[in-house]
Amino acid sequence: MGELLSLQWSQIRRVEQGQAQAIMLPGGKTKTHDRRVIPVSSDLRAVPEMRRTDSTGHPLPPDAYVFGNAVGDPVTSIKTAWRNACRRAGIHDLRREFACRLLESSADLHDVRDFLGHANVTTISR
């Protein structure tokens, strides 16, 4: 969650991976300080794109926060809103949900480890 809340528009890079697209997180924004490439679907790509402009329709500057407030200022905590959203969706949290769905789709453990930003594959087994 910290990685998402600190993400600024200037730090999003789209890369092509075959037919899919991905978001590249720079090492300075990840927990392990390693650059991470996160694959995204077209539905997921639409979410940040809806946040690309302010309430008047003007593009946010590169130093604006992707998941900030309406004018791109940082948001420090979303704990209450996050808990309520997860409860309404019937999931524990999106990180675990993402990992479970990857594993259910027969994804390789090493790929799941890389997508989640874990240094060790044994962390996934917890």
MOPAC internal coordinates of N, CA, C and O (Angstrom, degrees):
PM7 1SCF
backbone

  N    0.0000 0     0.00 0     0.00 0    0    0    0
  C    1.4403 1     0.00 0     0.00 0    1    0    0
  C    1.5264 1   110.24 1     0.00 0    2    1    0
  O    1.2310 1   121.03 1   141.35 1    3    2    1
  N    1.3324 1   115.63 1   -38.65 1    3    2    1
  C    1.4600 1   119.14 1   178.12 1    5    3    2
  C    1.5121 1   112.30 1   -60.92 1    6    5    3
  O    1.2310 1   120.65 1   142.64 1    7    6    5
  N    1.3271 1   116.37 1   -37.36 1    7    6    5
  C    1.4618 1   120.51 1   178.21 1    9    7    6
  C    1.5244 1   110.39 1   -62.57 1   10    9    7
  O    1.2310 1   120.33 1   137.71 1   11   10    9
  N    1.3135 1   116.98 1   -42.29 1   11   10    9
  C    1.4601 1   120.04 1  -179.40 1   13   11   10
  C    1.5200 1   112.06 1   -69.03 1   14   13   11
  O    1.2310 1   120.33 1   136.78 1   15   14   13
  N    1.3330 1   116.97 1   -43.22 1   15   14   13
  C    1.4656 1   119.86 1  -177.82 1   17   15   14
  C    1.5224 1   112.32 1   -67.89 1   18   17   15
  O    1.2310 1   119.86 1   155.11 1   19   18   17
  N    1.3262 1   117.87 1   -24.89 1   19   18   17
  C    1.4674 1   120.00 1  -179.83 1   21   19   18
  C    1.5312 1   113.10 1   -94.70 1   22   21   19
  O    1.2310 1   120.11 1   177.63 1   23   22   21
  N    1.3116 1   117.40 1    -2.37 1   23   22   21
  C    1.4610 1   122.00 1  -176.81 1   25   23   22
  C    1.5294 1   111.32 1   -72.80 1   26   25   23
  O    1.2310 1   121.17 1   -51.94 1   27   26   25
  N    1.3302 1   115.37 1   128.06 1   27   26   25
  C    1.4589 1   121.65 1   178.37 1   29   27   26
  C    1.5238 1   108.93 1  -111.30 1   30   29   27
  O    1.2310 1   120.88 1   -23.76 1   31   30   29
  N    1.3347 1   115.92 1   156.24 1   31   30   29
  C    1.4651 1   120.71 1  -176.52 1   33   31   30
  C    1.5143 1   112.29 1   -57.21 1   34   33   31
  O    1.2310 1   119.84 1   145.22 1   35   34   33
  N    1.3183 1   117.91 1   -34.78 1   35   34   33
  C    1.4647 1   120.52 1  -178.44 1   37   35   34
  C    1.5235 1   111.88 1   -66.38 1   38   37   35
  O    1.2310 1   120.03 1   164.12 1   39   38   37
  N    1.3240 1   117.55 1   -15.88 1   39   38   37
  C    1.4619 1   121.53 1  -176.43 1   41   39   38
  C    1.5194 1   113.31 1   -98.47 1   42   41   39
  O    1.2310 1   119.95 1  -179.83 1   43   42   41
  N    1.3022 1   117.69 1     0.17 1   43   42   41
  C    1.4601 1   120.35 1   177.90 1   45   43   42
  C    1.5121 1   108.77 1   -92.90 1   46   45   43
  O    1.2310 1   121.22 1   -54.65 1   47   46   45
  N    1.2993 1   115.27 1   125.35 1   47   46   45
  C    1.4583 1   122.05 1   175.83 1   49   47   46
  C    1.5193 1   106.84 1  -126.17 1   50   49   47
  O    1.2310 1   121.30 1   -50.16 1   51   50   49
  N    1.2940 1   115.11 1   129.84 1   51   50   49
  C    1.4579 1   118.94 1   176.76 1   53   51   50
  C    1.5135 1   108.32 1   -94.98 1   54   53   51
  O    1.2310 1   121.19 1   -46.19 1   55   54   53
  N    1.2961 1   115.32 1   133.81 1   55   54   53
  C    1.4564 1   120.58 1   177.04 1   57   55   54
  C    1.5180 1   108.18 1  -128.24 1   58   57   55
  O    1.2310 1   121.01 1   -31.82 1   59   58   57
  N    1.3023 1   115.67 1   148.18 1   59   58   57
  C    1.4593 1   120.58 1   176.99 1   61   59   58
  C    1.5143 1   109.35 1   -87.33 1   62   61   59
  O    1.2310 1   120.52 1   -47.25 1   63   62   61
  N    1.3139 1   116.60 1   132.75 1   63   62   61
  C    1.4642 1   122.34 1   174.15 1   65   63   62
  C    1.5202 1   106.27 1  -127.71 1   66   65   63
  O    1.2310 1   120.82 1   -93.25 1   67   66   65
  N    1.3052 1   116.03 1    86.75 1   67   66   65
  C    1.4521 1   119.29 1  -174.03 1   69   67   66
  C    1.5158 1   109.14 1    66.86 1   70   69   67
  O    1.2310 1   120.00 1    57.44 1   71   70   69
  N    1.3168 1   117.60 1  -122.56 1   71   70   69
  C    1.4551 1   122.50 1   178.84 1   73   71   70
  C    1.5253 1   111.82 1   -87.60 1   74   73   71
  O    1.2310 1   119.94 1   160.30 1   75   74   73
  N    1.3344 1   117.71 1   -19.70 1   75   74   73
  C    1.4605 1   121.46 1  -175.84 1   77   75   74
  C    1.5227 1   110.80 1   -89.65 1   78   77   75
  O    1.2310 1   121.15 1   -14.51 1   79   78   77
  N    1.3240 1   115.40 1   165.49 1   79   78   77
  C    1.4546 1   121.00 1   172.78 1   81   79   78
  C    1.5197 1   108.07 1  -115.17 1   82   81   79
  O    1.2310 1   121.22 1   -15.18 1   83   82   81
  N    1.3166 1   115.26 1   164.82 1   83   82   81
  C    1.4578 1   120.32 1  -179.17 1   85   83   82
  C    1.5192 1   109.30 1  -143.67 1   86   85   83
  O    1.2310 1   120.89 1   -19.84 1   87   86   85
  N    1.3165 1   115.90 1   160.16 1   87   86   85
  C    1.4621 1   122.44 1   172.71 1   89   87   86
  C    1.5117 1   107.06 1  -108.18 1   90   89   87
  O    1.2310 1   120.49 1   -48.97 1   91   90   89
  N    1.3274 1   116.67 1   131.03 1   91   90   89
  C    1.4599 1   120.82 1   177.90 1   93   91   90
  C    1.5252 1   108.85 1   -97.22 1   94   93   91
  O    1.2310 1   120.39 1   -59.68 1   95   94   93
  N    1.3201 1   116.87 1   120.32 1   95   94   93
  C    1.4578 1   121.55 1   174.20 1   97   95   94
  C    1.5200 1   108.09 1   -93.90 1   98   97   95
  O    1.2310 1   119.64 1   -53.09 1   99   98   97
  N    1.3232 1   118.29 1   126.91 1   99   98   97
  C    1.4675 1   119.94 1   178.69 1  101   99   98
  C    1.5250 1   110.84 1   -69.31 1  102  101   99
  O    1.2310 1   120.28 1   -26.62 1  103  102  101
  N    1.3141 1   117.07 1   153.38 1  103  102  101
  C    1.4612 1   122.33 1  -178.51 1  105  103  102
  C    1.5174 1   113.84 1   -55.23 1  106  105  103
  O    1.2310 1   119.95 1   148.25 1  107  106  105
  N    1.3146 1   117.70 1   -31.75 1  107  106  105
  C    1.4547 1   120.69 1  -179.76 1  109  107  106
  C    1.5156 1   113.97 1   -69.15 1  110  109  107
  O    1.2310 1   119.88 1   168.42 1  111  110  109
  N    1.3280 1   117.84 1   -11.58 1  111  110  109
  C    1.4615 1   121.58 1  -179.02 1  113  111  110
  C    1.5220 1   113.40 1  -109.40 1  114  113  111
  O    1.2310 1   119.98 1  -178.61 1  115  114  113
  N    1.3345 1   117.64 1     1.39 1  115  114  113
  C    1.4637 1   119.02 1  -178.54 1  117  115  114
  C    1.5202 1   110.99 1  -107.31 1  118  117  115
  O    1.2310 1   121.13 1   -23.31 1  119  118  117
  N    1.3256 1   115.45 1   156.69 1  119  118  117
  C    1.4558 1   121.46 1  -177.44 1  121  119  118
  C    1.5295 1   112.03 1   -63.73 1  122  121  119
  O    1.2310 1   120.77 1   145.13 1  123  122  121
  N    1.3324 1   116.14 1   -34.87 1  123  122  121
  C    1.4637 1   120.41 1  -178.78 1  125  123  122
  C    1.5279 1   112.55 1   -91.00 1  126  125  123
  O    1.2310 1   120.24 1   176.98 1  127  126  125
  N    1.3181 1   117.15 1    -3.02 1  127  126  125
  C    1.4683 1   124.17 1  -178.07 1  129  127  126
  C    1.5209 1   112.49 1    64.36 1  130  129  127
  O    1.2310 1   120.75 1  -158.85 1  131  130  129
  N    1.3288 1   116.18 1    21.15 1  131  130  129
  C    1.4591 1   122.14 1   174.41 1  133  131  130
  C    1.5200 1   108.41 1  -107.34 1  134  133  131
  O    1.2310 1   120.73 1   -39.77 1  135  134  133
  N    1.3133 1   116.21 1   140.23 1  135  134  133
  C    1.4601 1   120.46 1   175.14 1  137  135  134
  C    1.5255 1   108.33 1   -59.92 1  138  137  135
  O    1.2310 1   120.38 1   -40.69 1  139  138  137
  N    1.3201 1   116.87 1   139.31 1  139  138  137
  C    1.4624 1   119.82 1  -179.11 1  141  139  138
  C    1.5224 1   109.32 1  -132.74 1  142  141  139
  O    1.2310 1   121.05 1   -43.20 1  143  142  141
  N    1.3035 1   115.60 1   136.80 1  143  142  141
  C    1.4518 1   122.62 1   176.67 1  145  143  142
  C    1.5249 1   107.40 1  -104.54 1  146  145  143
  O    1.2310 1   120.76 1   -55.97 1  147  146  145
  N    1.3355 1   116.15 1   124.03 1  147  146  145
  C    1.4554 1   121.50 1  -177.20 1  149  147  146
  C    1.5240 1   108.77 1  -113.10 1  150  149  147
  O    1.2310 1   120.27 1   -61.98 1  151  150  149
  N    1.3342 1   117.10 1   118.02 1  151  150  149
  C    1.4622 1   118.61 1   178.37 1  153  151  150
  C    1.5266 1   109.91 1   -70.58 1  154  153  151
  O    1.2310 1   120.70 1   -38.00 1  155  154  153
  N    1.3206 1   116.27 1   142.00 1  155  154  153
  C    1.4613 1   120.30 1  -179.87 1  157  155  154
  C    1.5190 1   110.57 1  -134.23 1  158  157  155
  O    1.2310 1   121.62 1   -35.77 1  159  158  157
  N    1.3188 1   114.51 1   144.23 1  159  158  157
  C    1.4632 1   120.37 1   176.68 1  161  159  158
  C    1.5220 1   109.13 1   -83.07 1  162  161  159
  O    1.2310 1   120.62 1    -8.76 1  163  162  161
  N    1.3070 1   116.42 1   171.24 1  163  162  161
  C    1.4684 1   119.86 1   178.19 1  165  163  162
  C    1.5278 1   110.17 1   -64.84 1  166  165  163
  O    1.2310 1   120.03 1   145.69 1  167  166  165
  N    1.3323 1   117.54 1   -34.31 1  167  166  165
  C    1.4671 1   120.24 1   177.42 1  169  167  166
  C    1.5210 1   110.93 1   -64.18 1  170  169  167
  O    1.2310 1   120.60 1   136.07 1  171  170  169
  N    1.3340 1   116.45 1   -43.93 1  171  170  169
  C    1.4615 1   119.85 1  -179.77 1  173  171  170
  C    1.5225 1   111.01 1   -68.30 1  174  173  171
  O    1.2310 1   119.75 1   142.45 1  175  174  173
  N    1.3136 1   118.09 1   -37.55 1  175  174  173
  C    1.4695 1   120.74 1   178.10 1  177  175  174
  C    1.5191 1   111.33 1   -60.22 1  178  177  175
  O    1.2310 1   120.29 1   149.84 1  179  178  177
  N    1.3279 1   117.04 1   -30.16 1  179  178  177
  C    1.4621 1   120.77 1  -178.11 1  181  179  178
  C    1.5286 1   112.07 1   -68.54 1  182  181  179
  O    1.2310 1   119.70 1   151.57 1  183  182  181
  N    1.3406 1   118.18 1   -28.43 1  183  182  181
  C    1.4657 1   120.72 1  -176.77 1  185  183  182
  C    1.5247 1   111.89 1   -63.68 1  186  185  183
  O    1.2310 1   118.99 1   123.64 1  187  186  185
  N    1.3392 1   119.54 1   -56.36 1  187  186  185
  C    1.4609 1   116.72 1   178.65 1  189  187  186
  C    1.5319 1   112.92 1   -65.14 1  190  189  187
  O    1.2310 1   120.10 1   148.58 1  191  190  189
  N    1.3199 1   117.41 1   -31.42 1  191  190  189
  C    1.4614 1   119.00 1   179.75 1  193  191  190
  C    1.5270 1   111.39 1   -63.12 1  194  193  191
  O    1.2310 1   120.03 1   148.43 1  195  194  193
  N    1.3330 1   117.55 1   -31.57 1  195  194  193
  C    1.4595 1   120.45 1   176.99 1  197  195  194
  C    1.5300 1   111.02 1   -68.69 1  198  197  195
  O    1.2310 1   120.40 1   159.49 1  199  198  197
  N    1.3210 1   116.85 1   -20.51 1  199  198  197
  C    1.4615 1   122.08 1  -178.63 1  201  199  198
  C    1.5228 1   111.90 1   -97.38 1  202  201  199
  O    1.2310 1   119.62 1  -175.54 1  203  202  201
  N    1.3137 1   118.32 1     4.46 1  203  202  201
  C    1.4604 1   123.60 1  -173.74 1  205  203  202
  C    1.5317 1   112.93 1   -71.01 1  206  205  203
  O    1.2310 1   120.40 1   162.00 1  207  206  205
  N    1.3302 1   116.84 1   -18.00 1  207  206  205
  C    1.4616 1   120.16 1  -178.97 1  209  207  206
  C    1.5249 1   110.25 1  -121.56 1  210  209  207
  O    1.2310 1   121.07 1   -22.43 1  211  210  209
  N    1.3274 1   115.55 1   157.57 1  211  210  209
  C    1.4663 1   119.41 1   177.33 1  213  211  210
  C    1.5289 1   109.52 1   -81.19 1  214  213  211
  O    1.2310 1   120.47 1     3.58 1  215  214  213
  N    1.3181 1   116.72 1  -176.42 1  215  214  213
  C    1.4654 1   121.18 1  -175.43 1  217  215  214
  C    1.5270 1   113.26 1   -65.09 1  218  217  215
  O    1.2310 1   120.15 1   161.79 1  219  218  217
  N    1.3255 1   117.32 1   -18.21 1  219  218  217
  C    1.4687 1   120.43 1   178.27 1  221  219  218
  C    1.5297 1   112.17 1   -93.83 1  222  221  219
  O    1.2310 1   120.73 1   179.13 1  223  222  221
  N    1.3426 1   116.22 1    -0.87 1  223  222  221
  C    1.4614 1   120.37 1   178.92 1  225  223  222
  C    1.5104 1   114.88 1    92.03 1  226  225  223
  O    1.2310 1   119.74 1  -177.06 1  227  226  225
  N    1.3365 1   118.11 1     2.94 1  227  226  225
  C    1.4624 1   121.52 1   179.05 1  229  227  226
  C    1.5315 1   109.87 1   -85.43 1  230  229  227
  O    1.2310 1   119.80 1   -39.35 1  231  230  229
  N    1.3257 1   117.99 1   140.65 1  231  230  229
  C    1.4612 1   120.69 1   178.79 1  233  231  230
  C    1.5335 1   111.12 1   -60.65 1  234  233  231
  O    1.2310 1   121.03 1   -40.16 1  235  234  233
  N    1.3222 1   115.63 1   139.84 1  235  234  233
  C    1.4533 1   120.53 1   175.98 1  237  235  234
  C    1.5289 1   109.40 1   -74.53 1  238  237  235
  O    1.2310 1   119.37 1   -30.94 1  239  238  237
  N    1.3277 1   118.80 1   149.06 1  239  238  237
  C    1.4619 1   121.18 1   179.75 1  241  239  238
  C    1.5355 1   111.25 1   -70.03 1  242  241  239
  O    1.2310 1   119.96 1   -17.69 1  243  242  241
  N    1.3352 1   117.69 1   162.31 1  243  242  241
  C    1.4646 1   121.32 1  -179.25 1  245  243  242
  C    1.5261 1   113.97 1   -58.23 1  246  245  243
  O    1.2310 1   119.69 1   152.81 1  247  246  245
  N    1.3411 1   118.19 1   -27.19 1  247  246  245
  C    1.4667 1   118.97 1  -179.03 1  249  247  246
  C    1.5317 1   112.66 1   -89.02 1  250  249  247
  O    1.2310 1   119.96 1  -175.75 1  251  250  249
  N    1.3438 1   117.69 1     4.25 1  251  250  249
  C    1.4628 1   121.31 1   176.29 1  253  251  250
  C    1.5245 1   109.01 1   -73.91 1  254  253  251
  O    1.2310 1   121.09 1   -27.72 1  255  254  253
  N    1.3173 1   115.51 1   152.28 1  255  254  253
  C    1.4580 1   121.04 1  -179.30 1  257  255  254
  C    1.5256 1   110.01 1   -86.16 1  258  257  255
  O    1.2310 1   121.03 1   -48.55 1  259  258  257
  N    1.3325 1   115.64 1   131.45 1  259  258  257
  C    1.4600 1   121.70 1  -177.86 1  261  259  258
  C    1.5257 1   110.12 1   -59.09 1  262  261  259
  O    1.2310 1   120.34 1   136.16 1  263  262  261
  N    1.3239 1   116.96 1   -43.84 1  263  262  261
  C    1.4600 1   121.46 1  -179.21 1  265  263  262
  C    1.5228 1   110.37 1  -111.88 1  266  265  263
  O    1.2310 1   121.32 1  -137.76 1  267  266  265
  N    1.3238 1   115.08 1    42.24 1  267  266  265
  C    1.4584 1   121.26 1   177.01 1  269  267  266
  C    1.5172 1   110.68 1   -91.17 1  270  269  267
  O    1.2310 1   121.01 1    18.88 1  271  270  269
  N    1.3128 1   115.68 1  -161.12 1  271  270  269
  C    1.4633 1   119.45 1   178.00 1  273  271  270
  C    1.5335 1   109.60 1   -78.26 1  274  273  271
  O    1.2310 1   120.26 1    10.15 1  275  274  273
  N    1.3226 1   117.10 1  -169.85 1  275  274  273
  C    1.4660 1   121.88 1  -173.84 1  277  275  274
  C    1.5230 1   113.96 1   -62.41 1  278  277  275
  O    1.2310 1   120.08 1   156.86 1  279  278  277
  N    1.3383 1   117.45 1   -23.14 1  279  278  277
  C    1.4642 1   119.89 1   179.81 1  281  279  278
  C    1.5317 1   112.02 1  -107.61 1  282  281  279
  O    1.2310 1   120.06 1  -169.66 1  283  282  281
  N    1.3317 1   117.50 1    10.34 1  283  282  281
  C    1.4534 1   121.20 1   175.80 1  285  283  282
  C    1.5142 1   115.41 1    87.68 1  286  285  283
  O    1.2310 1   119.77 1  -171.56 1  287  286  285
  N    1.3378 1   118.04 1     8.44 1  287  286  285
  C    1.4643 1   120.58 1   175.46 1  289  287  286
  C    1.5288 1   109.26 1   -75.55 1  290  289  287
  O    1.2310 1   120.03 1   -25.89 1  291  290  289
  N    1.3379 1   117.55 1   154.11 1  291  290  289
  C    1.4658 1   119.03 1  -177.59 1  293  291  290
  C    1.5299 1   112.78 1   -67.53 1  294  293  291
  O    1.2310 1   121.49 1   -31.35 1  295  294  293
  N    1.3082 1   114.75 1   148.65 1  295  294  293
  C    1.4570 1   123.09 1   172.22 1  297  295  294
  C    1.5211 1   105.44 1  -110.58 1  298  297  295
  O    1.2310 1   119.97 1   -51.03 1  299  298  297
  N    1.3184 1   117.67 1   128.97 1  299  298  297
  C    1.4656 1   119.88 1  -173.98 1  301  299  298
  C    1.5185 1   113.50 1   -87.71 1  302  301  299
  O    1.2310 1   119.68 1   150.69 1  303  302  301
  N    1.3194 1   118.21 1   -29.31 1  303  302  301
  C    1.4581 1   119.70 1  -178.37 1  305  303  302
  C    1.5212 1   110.63 1  -151.79 1  306  305  303
  O    1.2310 1   121.50 1   -39.79 1  307  306  305
  N    1.3190 1   114.74 1   140.21 1  307  306  305
  C    1.4625 1   120.42 1   176.55 1  309  307  306
  C    1.5272 1   109.99 1  -131.40 1  310  309  307
  O    1.2310 1   120.48 1  -153.67 1  311  310  309
  N    1.3223 1   116.68 1    26.33 1  311  310  309
  C    1.4694 1   121.08 1  -173.03 1  313  311  310
  C    1.5237 1   113.48 1   -54.98 1  314  313  311
  O    1.2310 1   119.85 1   129.83 1  315  314  313
  N    1.3180 1   117.90 1   -50.17 1  315  314  313
  C    1.4628 1   120.04 1  -176.86 1  317  315  314
  C    1.5274 1   110.51 1   -65.95 1  318  317  315
  O    1.2310 1   120.30 1   132.88 1  319  318  317
  N    1.3225 1   117.03 1   -47.12 1  319  318  317
  C    1.4613 1   120.59 1   179.44 1  321  319  318
  C    1.5285 1   110.53 1   -62.27 1  322  321  319
  O    1.2310 1   120.51 1   140.41 1  323  322  321
  N    1.3269 1   116.63 1   -39.59 1  323  322  321
  C    1.4709 1   121.35 1  -179.58 1  325  323  322
  C    1.5257 1   110.82 1   -64.16 1  326  325  323
  O    1.2310 1   120.49 1   132.01 1  327  326  325
  N    1.3401 1   116.67 1   -47.99 1  327  326  325
  C    1.4750 1   120.43 1   179.27 1  329  327  326
  C    1.5273 1   110.60 1   -59.16 1  330  329  327
  O    1.2310 1   120.43 1   135.90 1  331  330  329
  N    1.3292 1   116.78 1   -44.10 1  331  330  329
  C    1.4638 1   120.38 1  -179.71 1  333  331  330
  C    1.5218 1   111.88 1   -64.83 1  334  333  331
  O    1.2310 1   120.28 1   138.52 1  335  334  333
  N    1.3247 1   117.06 1   -41.48 1  335  334  333
  C    1.4708 1   120.69 1   179.41 1  337  335  334
  C    1.5243 1   111.00 1   -64.65 1  338  337  335
  O    1.2310 1   120.15 1   136.05 1  339  338  337
  N    1.3231 1   117.32 1   -43.95 1  339  338  337
  C    1.4639 1   120.66 1   178.88 1  341  339  338
  C    1.5278 1   110.89 1   -64.22 1  342  341  339
  O    1.2310 1   120.65 1   138.58 1  343  342  341
  N    1.3321 1   116.36 1   -41.42 1  343  342  341
  C    1.4686 1   120.37 1   179.18 1  345  343  342
  C    1.5211 1   109.99 1   -61.58 1  346  345  343
  O    1.2310 1   120.08 1   133.45 1  347  346  345
  N    1.3326 1   117.44 1   -46.55 1  347  346  345
  C    1.4705 1   120.95 1   179.78 1  349  347  346
  C    1.5222 1   111.85 1   -63.76 1  350  349  347
  O    1.2310 1   120.32 1   145.51 1  351  350  349
  N    1.3279 1   117.00 1   -34.49 1  351  350  349
  C    1.4724 1   121.33 1  -179.53 1  353  351  350
  C    1.5238 1   112.09 1   -80.86 1  354  353  351
  O    1.2310 1   120.28 1   168.09 1  355  354  353
  N    1.3358 1   117.06 1   -11.91 1  355  354  353
  C    1.4635 1   120.52 1   179.64 1  357  355  354
  C    1.5173 1   113.65 1    74.72 1  358  357  355
  O    1.2310 1   120.16 1  -150.63 1  359  358  357
  N    1.3381 1   117.31 1    29.37 1  359  358  357
  C    1.4577 1   121.12 1   178.71 1  361  359  358
  C    1.5267 1   109.22 1  -127.46 1  362  361  359
  O    1.2310 1   121.01 1   -19.10 1  363  362  361
  N    1.3338 1   115.67 1   160.90 1  363  362  361
  C    1.4618 1   120.03 1   178.68 1  365  363  362
  C    1.5211 1   110.17 1   -75.98 1  366  365  363
  O    1.2310 1   119.94 1   126.34 1  367  366  365
  N    1.2931 1   117.72 1   -53.66 1  367  366  365
  C    1.4607 1   123.20 1   172.60 1  369  367  366
  C    1.5174 1   107.68 1  -165.04 1  370  369  367
  O    1.2310 1   120.54 1   -18.39 1  371  370  369
  N    1.3032 1   116.58 1   161.61 1  371  370  369
  C    1.4622 1   120.33 1  -173.85 1  373  371  370
  C    1.5106 1   112.82 1   -69.57 1  374  373  371
  O    1.2310 1   120.12 1   148.81 1  375  374  373
  N    1.3180 1   117.37 1   -31.19 1  375  374  373
  C    1.4627 1   120.46 1   179.48 1  377  375  374
  C    1.5276 1   110.48 1   -62.30 1  378  377  375
  O    1.2310 1   120.48 1   131.57 1  379  378  377
  N    1.3273 1   116.68 1   -48.43 1  379  378  377
  C    1.4680 1   120.04 1   178.92 1  381  379  378
  C    1.5164 1   111.10 1   -67.73 1  382  381  379
  O    1.2310 1   120.77 1   141.22 1  383  382  381
  N    1.3195 1   116.13 1   -38.78 1  383  382  381
  C    1.4631 1   120.40 1   177.99 1  385  383  382
  C    1.5275 1   110.45 1   -61.02 1  386  385  383
  O    1.2310 1   120.47 1   135.08 1  387  386  385
  N    1.3291 1   116.72 1   -44.92 1  387  386  385
  C    1.4622 1   121.99 1   178.26 1  389  387  386
  C    1.5275 1   110.68 1   -59.38 1  390  389  387
  O    1.2310 1   120.60 1   133.10 1  391  390  389
  N    1.3336 1   116.46 1   -46.90 1  391  390  389
  C    1.4680 1   120.96 1  -179.84 1  393  391  390
  C    1.5159 1   110.95 1   -62.70 1  394  393  391
  O    1.2310 1   120.35 1   135.42 1  395  394  393
  N    1.3280 1   116.94 1   -44.58 1  395  394  393
  C    1.4660 1   120.23 1  -179.94 1  397  395  394
  C    1.5206 1   111.75 1   -61.92 1  398  397  395
  O    1.2310 1   120.81 1   136.64 1  399  398  397
  N    1.3200 1   116.06 1   -43.36 1  399  398  397
  C    1.4736 1   118.62 1  -179.82 1  401  399  398
  C    1.5238 1   111.75 1   -66.90 1  402  401  399
  O    1.2310 1   120.39 1   143.70 1  403  402  401
  N    1.3261 1   116.86 1   -36.30 1  403  402  401
  C    1.4636 1   119.05 1   175.64 1  405  403  402
  C    1.5232 1   110.70 1   -62.70 1  406  405  403
  O    1.2310 1   120.87 1   133.28 1  407  406  405
  N    1.3311 1   115.94 1   -46.72 1  407  406  405
  C    1.4633 1   120.12 1  -179.01 1  409  407  406
  C    1.5229 1   111.13 1   -64.82 1  410  409  407
  O    1.2310 1   120.05 1   141.40 1  411  410  409
  N    1.3371 1   117.50 1   -38.60 1  411  410  409
  C    1.4659 1   121.08 1   177.83 1  413  411  410
  C    1.5210 1   112.05 1   -65.30 1  414  413  411
  O    1.2310 1   120.32 1   154.34 1  415  414  413
  N    1.3290 1   116.99 1   -25.66 1  415  414  413
  C    1.4630 1   120.40 1   179.95 1  417  415  414
  C    1.5308 1   111.52 1   -90.93 1  418  417  415
  O    1.2310 1   120.99 1  -164.68 1  419  418  417
  N    1.3383 1   115.71 1    15.32 1  419  418  417
  C    1.4705 1   122.99 1   177.58 1  421  419  418
  C    1.5183 1   113.47 1    68.19 1  422  421  419
  O    1.2310 1   120.15 1  -151.17 1  423  422  421
  N    1.3214 1   117.31 1    28.83 1  423  422  421
  C    1.4626 1   120.43 1   176.43 1  425  423  422
  C    1.5285 1   109.36 1   -67.63 1  426  425  423
  O    1.2310 1   120.58 1   -30.68 1  427  426  425
  N    1.2928 1   116.50 1   149.32 1  427  426  425
  C    1.4518 1   122.46 1   177.58 1  429  427  426
  C    1.5341 1   109.88 1   -68.99 1  430  429  427
  O    1.2310 1   120.34 1   -41.12 1  431  430  429
  N    1.3313 1   116.96 1   138.88 1  431  430  429
  C    1.4636 1   121.31 1  -179.21 1  433  431  430
  C    1.5268 1   112.27 1   -56.48 1  434  433  431
  O    1.2310 1   120.43 1   143.49 1  435  434  433
  N    1.3195 1   116.79 1   -36.51 1  435  434  433
  C    1.4596 1   119.67 1  -179.94 1  437  435  434
  C    1.5370 1   111.50 1   -67.16 1  438  437  435
  O    1.2310 1   120.55 1   144.99 1  439  438  437
  N    1.3426 1   116.56 1   -35.01 1  439  438  437
  C    1.4587 1   119.52 1   176.40 1  441  439  438
  C    1.5314 1   110.64 1   -67.49 1  442  441  439
  O    1.2310 1   120.46 1   137.32 1  443  442  441
  N    1.3301 1   116.73 1   -42.68 1  443  442  441
  C    1.4683 1   120.51 1   178.38 1  445  443  442
  C    1.5277 1   109.31 1   -61.44 1  446  445  443
  O    1.2310 1   120.33 1   136.32 1  447  446  445
  N    1.3225 1   116.97 1   -43.68 1  447  446  445
  C    1.4655 1   121.04 1   177.19 1  449  447  446
  C    1.5224 1   110.89 1   -56.35 1  450  449  447
  O    1.2310 1   120.56 1   133.79 1  451  450  449
  N    1.3310 1   116.54 1   -46.21 1  451  450  449
  C    1.4692 1   121.17 1  -178.36 1  453  451  450
  C    1.5338 1   111.53 1   -65.94 1  454  453  451
  O    1.2310 1   120.12 1   137.12 1  455  454  453
  N    1.3257 1   117.38 1   -42.88 1  455  454  453
  C    1.4657 1   120.72 1  -179.72 1  457  455  454
  C    1.5239 1   111.54 1   -63.96 1  458  457  455
  O    1.2310 1   120.27 1   144.88 1  459  458  457
  N    1.3311 1   117.09 1   -35.12 1  459  458  457
  C    1.4639 1   120.81 1  -179.06 1  461  459  458
  C    1.5190 1   112.30 1   -84.79 1  462  461  459
  O    1.2310 1   120.39 1   167.22 1  463  462  461
  N    1.3298 1   116.87 1   -12.78 1  463  462  461
  C    1.4558 1   120.28 1   178.50 1  465  463  462
  C    1.5120 1   113.96 1    81.71 1  466  465  463
  O    1.2310 1   120.52 1  -158.80 1  467  466  465
  N    1.3473 1   116.60 1    21.20 1  467  466  465
  C    1.4620 1   119.65 1   177.48 1  469  467  466
  C    1.5215 1   110.12 1   -81.93 1  470  469  467
  O    1.2310 1   120.52 1   -32.88 1  471  470  469
  N    1.3166 1   116.62 1   147.12 1  471  470  469
  C    1.4559 1   121.30 1   178.38 1  473  471  470
  C    1.5348 1   110.50 1   -82.16 1  474  473  471
  O    1.2310 1   120.46 1   152.55 1  475  474  473
  N    1.3221 1   116.73 1   -27.45 1  475  474  473
  C    1.4519 1   121.62 1  -173.81 1  477  475  474
  C    1.5289 1   110.25 1  -127.39 1  478  477  475
  O    1.2310 1   120.07 1   -43.67 1  479  478  477
  N    1.3242 1   117.47 1   136.33 1  479  478  477
  C    1.4521 1   122.26 1  -178.55 1  481  479  478
  C    1.5311 1   112.02 1   -66.81 1  482  481  479
  O    1.2310 1   119.81 1   156.03 1  483  482  481
  N    1.3277 1   117.97 1   -23.97 1  483  482  481
  C    1.4707 1   119.95 1   179.81 1  485  483  482
  C    1.5178 1   112.92 1   -67.57 1  486  485  483
  O    1.2310 1   119.80 1   159.52 1  487  486  485
  N    1.3113 1   117.99 1   -20.48 1  487  486  485
  C    1.4543 1   121.52 1   178.09 1  489  487  486
  C    1.5278 1   110.58 1   -62.23 1  490  489  487
  O    1.2310 1   120.14 1   147.52 1  491  490  489
  N    1.3155 1   117.33 1   -32.48 1  491  490  489
  C    1.4574 1   122.50 1  -178.69 1  493  491  490
  C    1.5317 1   110.60 1   -66.21 1  494  493  491
  O    1.2310 1   120.18 1   145.45 1  495  494  493
  N    1.3069 1   117.26 1   -34.55 1  495  494  493
  C    1.4594 1   120.24 1  -176.93 1  497  495  494
  C    1.5207 1   112.51 1   -65.95 1  498  497  495
  O    1.2310 1   120.36 1   159.22 1  499  498  497
  N    1.3423 1   116.91 1   -20.78 1  499  498  497
  C    1.4677 1   119.21 1   177.17 1  501  499  498
  C    1.4990 1   109.35 1   -72.17 1  502  501  499
  O    1.2310 1   120.10 1   180.00 1  503  502  501

